[in-house]
Amino acid sequence: MKKAPICTPWVLEPEKEIPLGEYPRPGLVRKDWMNLNGYWEYSIRPHNTDQPIPEDWDGKILVPFSVETELSGVRRSLDPGEELWYRRPFSVPESWSGRGVLLNFEAVDYYCRCFVNGVFAGEHRGGYLPFSFDITALLKEGGNEISLCVEDPTDSGMQPRGKQVRKPKEIWYEPTSGIWQTVWLEPLDPAGHLSDVNCTWSAEDCRLNISIHSDLSGPEGIRYRINLVNPDGETAILESTENSFEAVISKPQLWTPQTPNLYLLKIKMYRHEIVIDEAESYTALRTVDTVSGKNGRRRFRLNDQLLFIKGLLDQGYWPESGMTAPDDQALIFDIEESKKLGFNCLRKHIKIESRRWYYHADSLGILVIQDMVSGGLNWTNPYVQIAAGLKRKDNSPAAYRKSGRSDQAVRDEFEQTAAATVAHLRNHPSVICWVPFNESWGQYDSVRIGEALAAADPTRLIDFASGWLDQGAGDFYSVHRYVLKLKPQPKKEKRIYMISEYGGYNFHVPGHMWNDEDSFGYKSYSTEEALNTAFSSLIRKQVIPLIDGGLSAVIYTQVSDVEMESNGIFTYDRKRLKFNAELIKQLNTEIDTAFNTAEQIQEGKSE
């Protein structure tokens, strides 16, 4: 593979001893932990499940960057017929003596088998969600060793993989194989530990419902204590022998993009009056729903206030490190800069980010539309048919075949991953919408699957099928529209009208391109003046005139260039903003004004 031609500013900082050294699980923070990021040994060899752990190694790889990336130090592709081995030594701190030890992987793509001191510890399938192994019984005094074997079919398989392909082009990107998020250890009491916290806000009666999930060796003698700290620092104490709580919030401080108020939860778990676990979590008070606007069409509401969604498509890729951000500050940059330009939403596009990204979205205040990770196959030429106004059902045997979902195991994996994604991210107030399918990619049974997600999480909205194969269900009439003029909402359509992808204007910035000779976009402009004029015309002559007729959300493509795509607001290396910042802010203000006027609400009330 070629050397990455550009890099972001964060790799130019003095090299950190441990890359991405921040605590990786902000939703449940413990004091004791050990980051295992850094240099591991690696070996790539032909796949053979009977082969033992390698004795000879190819070199060093910088974890958590995938083997294909520049920052990994390897920059080599992993073929479907190969396996990637990792190895590193570690020692358990003496202060952890007598406690259990959990080995945590934030994400490994795709299938892995883990060994500790040569003994099988567990396996995991799936490239985007965290998993853990209890390695307590496998540890020995003194030094220990982790070995991990990874296989990744990329686009030769039907598994959820997003935009990863073995031959990148246009909107398809380089693969991510192996460890690509933080690896870490944490000590736990053998008597039990906290495993999750779920919070639900009921605005009608001002009650915060808190459910604590625990792994216990036995339920007797368990008691929980929560210090609930509001954004002003005031504390309420909740205690119970049950794992569920109700807290009445007399003066709720709601979460919005303008006021991202977070409530801190300091949790202690006791057994017979002895603390066996303690951690910090957080939550927020906010509601999401729809309401009929003045013309009878549905509008989006946040905390019972109408709100126009002004968003950017967010792929979450980086030139030197692929799907892994090079630094925590890089995650913050994309969110903060989007907000500075007047956007209030990011559509996280067919990728699940690190838990720290969602924490930053929560604490900095930006709405998130979360796509599920796509797999299967792309339907043959659906865009031509949709553009012609033809309809296609996605729940037939033919649809299963065309979407690569004929195999029941493939369908089961997608649905299990989607359900796990909801469970994984449900405590993040920034997430307001789930998107099961994008542009027919692997799309099947979207109504059934969308309804299942809605039942699992009634606190959010669902865009059943973003872009093309709309089946007439869900909360959104969701349209992708590039090149062609934006259209009004159909008269009979009452769902929220969201243009969930549009724009994608192409502009080259020499010295900041992944490929100077070959790039992709939907309309190309040769000067910044022409680009800004075209963008201004798009908003003022196409977007704003549709608002009075029902348009409630727009997602512009996209935050930054990505590999061959040169249609970002920022260049791929995040060093150049292509558009005039003041113009973008002014246009976003004009969108708000038009929306407020259309719904006859006072200025500022919509947000």
URBEL-V135754 format. One record per helix or strand. SS is the DSSP state (helix for helix, strand for strand). FROM is the first residue (numbers start at 1). LEN is the number of residues. If there is no record, write none. Layout:
# URBEL-V135754
SS_FROM_LEN ; SS_FROM_LEN
This chain:
# URBEL-V135754
helix_9_4 ; strand_29_1 ; strand_34_2 ; strand_38_9 ; strand_59_5 ; strand_82_10 ; helix_94_3 ; strand_100_6 ; strand_108_2 ; strand_111_6 ; strand_119_7 ; strand_131_4 ; helix_136_3 ; strand_143_9 ; helix_154_3 ; strand_164_1 ; strand_169_1 ; strand_172_2 ; strand_178_2 ; strand_183_6 ; strand_192_11 ; strand_207_10 ; strand_222_8 ; strand_235_6 ; strand_244_5 ; strand_255_1 ; strand_260_1 ; strand_263_9 ; strand_274_10 ; strand_288_5 ; strand_298_5 ; strand_305_2 ; strand_309_6 ; strand_318_1 ; strand_322_1 ; helix_328_13 ; strand_345_4 ; helix_355_10 ; strand_367_5 ; strand_378_1 ; helix_382_6 ; helix_397_6 ; helix_408_18 ; strand_431_5 ; strand_437_2 ; strand_441_1 ; helix_446_11 ; strand_461_2 ; strand_465_3 ; strand_476_6 ; strand_496_8 ; strand_505_3 ; strand_520_1 ; strand_523_3 ; helix_528_20 ; strand_551_7 ; strand_560_1 ; strand_562_1 ; strand_565_1 ; strand_570_1 ; strand_577_1 ; helix_581_18
